[in-house]
Amino acid sequence: MREVVFIKQNKERWLSYEQHTSDPDELAQRFVNLVDDIGYARTHYPFSETVVYLNNLASNIYLSIYKARKREPNWFRRYFLEDIPLTIYRQRKVLLFASVFFILLYLIGIFIAQKDPNFIRAVLSDEYVNMTRENIDKGKPFGVYDEQHPFSMFVQIAWNNIRVALTTFSSFAYLLFYGLYYCIMSLFGQQPLAGWLAGCIIAVPLCYWLLRVYTRYRFRRDPASLYPLLHTELEEAVKDNDKGAYMPVTERYTPPELSVRIWRNVRITYFSFLLGLLCMAGALLILFYNGVMVGTFHQMFIAHGFGIKWIFVVMIHGTLELFSIAVAGACGIMLGNALLFPGTFKRITALRKAAVDAVKIMSVVILMLLVAAVFESYVTRYEDMPLPLSVVILLVCAGFIVLYFYLLPREVQRRRRTEDQRVRDEFLKIP
């Protein structure tokens, strides 16, 4: 029907919908009717003011239904026992990769330090190695953990661990700013071995320039080959075609304008690729450094006959702390993976989804690091504690990791799948 007839038939009903009602059934019925009207109007009058009016009317009713919704009383429990485990289950492959990668580097650190004792000093610094040897000579190999007041040590360790975790998570920013710093220091000869970091920063504008030259060359040789990159322009052409005013891309823009628009889309695509690559490279780089450092640290005590005792003393806090660093690295890899491989989503949509999942997991990482800092400040200092107590603490920490990051996500996913199947079966029973 014509738009005038459509408006005349529904005008009175729409005007009545502008009047507020507190009846929930009436609100639901109004919303359903408006959705039907919007669908009909969008189909037959897509560029009419009627669609805008109906959208505004439907949005007001939607807000009146949901704006006063009370928060669930058990939202805290639901967040930590359902939402985060489901997120962990979705990202389980990335978390497994980061954990295995960290353990592999830990073993590599032990192997290299065993073959080359000087490697320990290169990683841990001469000052720290000399201090540890002095403590071993005094009969207190782990005396570094009781040199400070427990509370001040807790604040310092908690801040350092959270900083490392957040740096691993936002590894691209870390690579950018520290790369610029080392690049500047290299110019003055103070950091001659940091050229690889400077190269990461220099590679970005270099790739930008090379891609720009290549795009212009390709446009001059075969302009039609770059038309698929004009996503926005093709959408505009489709809209114009619906209006009956279709115009080919070659006539819509002059060659210089078309070149600029093509380069804009190419730049966004390839810069997204480079940012994703740097995100993953930064996270893997930080995991590499921390994994090798922990393996070297352990080998230093193995060489003096304290390898087993290191496990029952240092791993009291190290179990949660090291696993948290690996999980933070997995969160950084998730961001890079979303930019590199967005799948069927737009890159910005895939990045947004990955960022939400990463922030959820990082909230648990922060809590784990705080607990690890408490153990390191108040428990690890007692290196002569009974062995059964050390074993109990280790088992509790390891059990929490297995329960929360492996068993609970699978159980929550199983319950969710069972509930979905039950709802589907009930729906199919409806005649």
Backbone hydrogen bonds, N-H to C=O, Kabsch-Sander energy under -0.5 kcal/mol:
donor,donor_aa,acceptor,acceptor_aa,energy
6,F,2,R,-2.2
7,I,3,E,-2.5
8,K,4,V,-2.3
9,Q,5,V,-2.2
10,N,6,F,-1.2
11,K,7,I,-1.4
14,W,10,N,-2.5
15,L,11,K,-2.5
16,S,12,E,-1.8
17,Y,13,R,-1.4
18,E,14,W,-0.7
18,E,15,L,-0.7
19,Q,16,S,-1.2
27,L,23,D,-2.2
28,A,24,P,-2.4
29,Q,25,D,-2.3
30,R,26,E,-2.4
31,F,27,L,-2.3
32,V,28,A,-2.3
33,N,29,Q,-2.4
34,L,30,R,-2.4
35,V,31,F,-2.2
36,D,32,V,-1.9
37,D,33,N,-2.3
38,I,34,L,-2.8
39,G,35,V,-2.3
40,Y,36,D,-2.1
41,A,37,D,-2.8
42,R,38,I,-2.9
43,T,39,G,-1.4
44,H,40,Y,-2.1
45,Y,41,A,-3.1
48,S,45,Y,-1.6
51,V,48,S,-0.7
52,V,48,S,-0.8
53,Y,49,E,-2.3
54,L,50,T,-2.5
55,N,51,V,-2.3
56,N,52,V,-2.2
57,L,53,Y,-2.2
58,A,54,L,-2.7
59,S,55,N,-2.5
60,N,56,N,-2.0
61,I,57,L,-1.7
62,Y,58,A,-2.5
63,L,59,S,-2.5
64,S,60,N,-2.0
65,I,61,I,-1.3
66,Y,62,Y,-2.1
67,K,63,L,-2.7
69,R,66,Y,-1.4
75,W,72,E,-1.5
78,R,74,N,-2.5
79,Y,75,W,-2.5
80,F,76,F,-1.9
81,L,77,R,-2.3
82,E,78,R,-1.6
83,D,78,R,-2.2
84,I,79,Y,-2.3
86,L,82,E,-2.2
87,T,83,D,-2.0
88,I,84,I,-2.7
89,Y,85,P,-2.2
90,R,86,L,-2.0
91,Q,87,T,-1.9
92,R,89,Y,-1.1
95,L,91,Q,-2.1
96,L,92,R,-2.4
97,F,93,K,-2.3
98,A,94,V,-2.5
99,S,95,L,-2.2
100,V,96,L,-2.6
101,F,97,F,-2.6
102,F,98,A,-2.2
103,I,99,S,-2.4
104,L,100,V,-2.5
105,L,101,F,-2.0
106,Y,102,F,-2.1
107,L,103,I,-2.2
108,I,104,L,-2.1
109,G,105,L,-2.5
110,I,106,Y,-1.8
111,F,107,L,-2.3
112,I,108,I,-2.7
113,A,109,G,-2.2
114,Q,110,I,-1.8
115,K,111,F,-1.9
116,D,112,I,-2.5
119,F,116,D,-1.9
120,I,117,P,-1.1
121,R,117,P,-0.7
122,A,118,N,-1.7
123,V,119,F,-1.7
124,L,120,I,-3.0
125,S,121,R,-1.6
129,V,125,S,-1.9
130,N,126,D,-2.7
131,M,127,E,-2.1
132,T,128,Y,-2.2
133,R,129,V,-2.2
134,E,130,N,-2.1
135,N,131,M,-2.0
136,I,132,T,-2.1
137,D,133,R,-2.3
138,K,134,E,-1.5
139,G,136,I,-1.2
140,K,135,N,-2.8
143,G,140,K,-1.8
145,Y,142,F,-1.5
146,D,143,G,-1.5
147,E,144,V,-0.7
153,M,149,H,-2.5
154,F,150,P,-2.3
155,V,151,F,-2.4
156,Q,152,S,-2.1
157,I,153,M,-2.8
158,A,154,F,-2.9
159,W,155,V,-2.2
160,N,156,Q,-2.2
161,N,157,I,-2.9
162,I,158,A,-2.4
163,R,159,W,-2.3
164,V,160,N,-2.2
165,A,161,N,-2.4
166,L,162,I,-2.8
167,T,163,R,-2.4
168,T,164,V,-2.4
169,F,165,A,-2.3
170,S,166,L,-2.9
171,S,168,T,-0.8
171,S,169,F,-0.7
174,Y,170,S,-1.6
175,L,171,S,-2.8
176,L,172,F,-2.3
177,F,173,A,-2.5
178,Y,174,Y,-2.2
179,G,175,L,-1.3
180,L,176,L,-2.1
181,Y,177,F,-2.1
182,Y,178,Y,-2.7
183,C,179,G,-2.1
184,I,180,L,-2.3
185,M,181,Y,-2.4
186,S,182,Y,-2.2
187,L,183,C,-1.3
188,F,184,I,-0.9
189,G,186,S,-1.2
190,Q,185,M,-2.2
191,Q,185,M,-0.8
194,A,191,Q,-1.4
197,L,194,A,-0.5
198,A,194,A,-1.8
199,G,195,G,-2.3
200,C,196,W,-1.3
201,I,197,L,-1.3
202,I,198,A,-2.6
203,A,199,G,-2.2
204,V,200,C,-0.7
204,V,201,I,-0.6
206,L,202,I,-1.7
207,C,203,A,-2.8
208,Y,204,V,-2.2
209,W,205,P,-2.4
210,L,206,L,-2.5
211,L,207,C,-2.7
212,R,208,Y,-1.8
213,V,209,W,-2.3
214,Y,210,L,-2.5
215,T,211,L,-2.4
216,R,212,R,-2.1
217,Y,213,V,-2.2
218,R,214,Y,-2.7
219,F,215,T,-2.3
220,R,216,R,-1.9
221,R,217,Y,-1.8
222,D,218,R,-2.7
225,S,222,D,-1.1
226,L,223,P,-1.5
227,Y,224,A,-1.1
229,L,226,L,-1.3
230,L,227,Y,-2.2
231,H,229,L,-1.8
234,L,230,L,-2.2
235,E,231,H,-1.9
236,E,232,T,-2.1
237,A,233,E,-2.0
238,V,234,L,-2.2
239,K,235,E,-2.1
240,D,236,E,-2.4
241,N,237,A,-2.1
242,D,238,V,-1.9
243,K,239,K,-1.5
244,G,240,D,-0.6
244,G,241,N,-0.7
245,A,240,D,-3.1
251,E,248,P,-0.6
252,R,248,P,-1.8
253,Y,249,V,-1.7
258,L,254,T,-2.8
259,S,255,P,-2.4
260,V,256,P,-2.0
261,R,257,E,-2.2
262,I,258,L,-2.5
263,W,259,S,-2.5
264,R,260,V,-2.0
265,N,261,R,-1.8
266,V,262,I,-2.4
267,R,263,W,-2.8
268,I,264,R,-2.0
269,T,265,N,-2.2
270,Y,266,V,-2.7
271,F,267,R,-2.4
272,S,268,I,-1.9
273,F,269,T,-1.7
274,L,270,Y,-2.4
275,L,271,F,-2.7
276,G,272,S,-2.4
277,L,273,F,-2.4
278,L,274,L,-2.5
279,C,275,L,-2.5
280,M,276,G,-2.3
281,A,277,L,-2.5
282,G,278,L,-2.9
283,A,279,C,-2.2
284,L,280,M,-2.6
285,L,281,A,-2.3
286,I,282,G,-2.2
287,L,283,A,-2.3
288,F,284,L,-2.4
289,Y,285,L,-2.3
290,N,286,I,-2.5
291,G,287,L,-2.6
292,V,288,F,-2.2
293,M,289,Y,-2.3
294,V,290,N,-2.3
295,G,291,G,-2.0
296,T,292,V,-2.4
297,F,293,M,-2.5
298,H,294,V,-2.3
299,Q,295,G,-2.1
300,M,296,T,-1.8
301,F,297,F,-1.0
301,F,298,H,-0.5
302,I,298,H,-2.1
303,A,299,Q,-2.4
304,H,301,F,-0.5
305,G,302,I,-1.6
306,F,301,F,-3.1
310,W,306,F,-2.0
311,I,307,G,-1.0
312,F,308,I,-1.5
313,V,309,K,-1.1
314,V,310,W,-1.9
315,M,310,W,-1.1
315,M,311,I,-0.5
316,I,313,V,-0.9
317,H,314,V,-1.1
318,G,314,V,-2.2
319,T,315,M,-1.5
321,E,317,H,-2.1
322,L,318,G,-2.7
323,F,319,T,-1.3
324,S,320,L,-2.0
325,I,321,E,-1.8
326,A,322,L,-2.0
327,V,323,F,-2.3
328,A,324,S,-2.6
329,G,325,I,-2.1
330,A,326,A,-1.8
331,C,327,V,-2.0
332,G,328,A,-1.9
333,I,329,G,-2.2
334,M,330,A,-2.1
335,L,331,C,-1.5
336,G,332,G,-1.9
337,N,333,I,-2.9
338,A,334,M,-1.9
339,L,335,L,-1.6
340,L,336,G,-2.4
341,F,337,N,-2.8
345,F,342,P,-1.5
350,A,346,K,-2.9
351,L,347,R,-2.7
352,R,348,I,-2.0
353,K,349,T,-2.3
354,A,350,A,-2.4
355,A,351,L,-2.5
356,V,352,R,-2.1
357,D,353,K,-2.0
358,A,354,A,-2.7
359,V,355,A,-2.6
360,K,356,V,-2.0
361,I,357,D,-2.2
362,M,358,A,-2.6
363,S,359,V,-1.5
364,V,360,K,-0.9
364,V,361,I,-0.6
365,V,361,I,-1.8
366,I,362,M,-2.5
367,L,363,S,-1.4
368,M,364,V,-2.5
369,L,365,V,-2.4
370,L,366,I,-1.9
371,V,367,L,-2.1
372,A,368,M,-2.4
373,A,369,L,-2.2
374,V,370,L,-1.8
375,F,371,V,-2.3
376,E,372,A,-2.6
377,S,373,A,-2.0
378,Y,374,V,-2.6
379,V,375,F,-2.2
380,T,375,F,-2.7
382,Y,379,V,-1.9
383,E,381,R,-1.5
385,M,382,Y,-1.3
390,S,386,P,-1.7
391,V,387,L,-2.5
392,V,388,P,-2.4
393,I,389,L,-2.2
394,L,390,S,-2.4
395,L,391,V,-2.6
396,V,392,V,-2.3
397,C,393,I,-2.4
398,A,394,L,-2.8
399,G,395,L,-2.7
400,F,396,V,-2.2
401,I,397,C,-1.9
402,V,398,A,-2.4
403,L,399,G,-2.7
404,Y,400,F,-3.0
405,F,401,I,-2.2
406,Y,402,V,-1.0
407,L,402,V,-2.3
408,L,403,L,-3.3
410,R,406,Y,-1.2
411,E,407,L,-2.2
412,V,408,L,-2.8
413,Q,409,P,-2.3
414,R,410,R,-2.1
415,R,411,E,-2.5
416,R,412,V,-2.5
417,R,413,Q,-2.5
418,T,414,R,-2.4
419,E,415,R,-2.5
420,D,416,R,-2.3
421,Q,417,R,-2.2
422,R,418,T,-2.1
423,V,419,E,-2.4
424,R,420,D,-2.2
425,D,421,Q,-2.4
426,E,422,R,-2.4
427,F,423,V,-2.1
428,L,424,R,-1.9
429,K,425,D,-1.1
430,I,426,E,-0.6
430,I,427,F,-0.8
